[in-house]
Amino acid sequence: MTRIPVVENIMSANDQIAAENRARLDAAGVYALNVMASPGAGKTALIEETVKRLAGRLRLGVIEGDLATSLDAERTEAAGAVSVQINTGGNCHLEGWMVRDALARLPLADLDLVIVENVGNLVCPSGWALGTHRRVLVASVPEGDDKPYKYPTMYHGVDTLVINKIDLLPYVTFDMERFRRGVETLNPGLTTFALSCRTGDGLDAWVTWLAEQVAVYRAERAEAAR
Amino acid sequence: MTRIPVVENIMSANDQIAAENRARLDAAGVYALNVMASPGAGKTALIEETVKRLAGRLRLGVIEGDLATSLDAERTEAAGAVSVQINTGGNCHLEGWMVRDALARLPLADLDLVIVENVGNLVCPSGWALGTHRRVLVASVPEGDDKPYKYPTMYHGVDTLVINKIDLLPYVTFDMERFRRGVETLNPGLTTFALSCRTGDGLDAWVTWLAEQVAVYRAERAEAAR
């Protein structure tokens, strides 16, 4: 009895749906992020602050992935983004088909940027493509400086890193140099932002950079369409 | 093509191995905990402090589960516990066979208590029995007061809750009443300890309770053996 092929089939089906999601986003000219993190690192807080700061500049949609409740979608909706909540039941990560169904519920023609918040989990989400353009990992200071070493697959597989809760640095043991060395080994040159969603420190640099990514994406799409 | 039975077969095989692990622990008269949490909630710090405080009273073994590195086993070994590191590769949770192999490397006849530290993950470990006597969840204040609502399977399935990092309460937004209401709904009457591994606050109550659990277990084993 061979079980591996079943897993391979499921994964390639997911990759295909992810490619379809990407094509759908590109057809609408919408840039998309897949935001991943441990539970409680501050994904939702980061999205809330991003939505507020981009109000009037970019039109945002948010897809929230959680085992249960619509608490996060209520928060991002209140912040000003059209929001869709996915409840995975017991599933520990988002998959392509869940995002496909959520995209169908968003007014893509009226949006510039979609932020997908994955289930809080430093392991499983890294293995599943969703069709987004960029994978963003939110780390947080109270989690400790050893996390890159202990969760290498996640740290290796992302395109951008946000280090949240830097306001807690005086109150916890966190060696930023040790943390950054671990990141650099796994993912050299990774674009990194250190910030605090609580105090607002560092958020402007993140939001400015994100708006630039959307502008670059649009310019590339326009160039490709000529 | 039916896939569910494959999952069922795997799970029941795990349950059988877990039962064998339990029998092995009971034959040696060793009490065992399965400690679960988000990455960075402080599982290893709690185990370190527990090992130090029980030195001379109970003989401890520790089984550390991580995707990669032996950082945690080095910490608990330094604290004074015989320690075995399991590296799961990419696996997001411990399974019965991993603990079986680790138990074979511990001198059970010379131990009173084995603490198993699961992979940092608030979702997947809850579905896999390891053969331990008690499942302990470590929550931490900076994760936020919404976690019971968002990870109900984990909060529902444990026997004991430790709320760590209470020293950070002045610096973060955490409504203890909201948190406790969520826990009470999912797991009424759950034995709970609030503490800080950093300041030592609340650790004595936890350690005293844990030593009592070992004593009660031993008395029950002795009674059963008569």
Interface residues (C-beta under 8 A of the other chain):
Chain A: R3 V6 S38 P39 G40 D66 L67 A68 T69 L71 D72 G90 C92 V119 G120 N121 L122 V123 C124 G127 S140 P142 E143 G144 D146 K147 Y149 K150 Y151 P152 T153 K165 D167 L168 Y171 V172 T173 R198
Chain B: R3 V6 S38 P39 G40 D66 L67 A68 T69 L71 D72 G90 C92 V119 G120 N121 L122 V123 C124 G127 S140 P142 E143 G144 D146 K147 Y149 K150 Y151 P152 T153 K165 D167 L168 Y171 V172 T173 R198
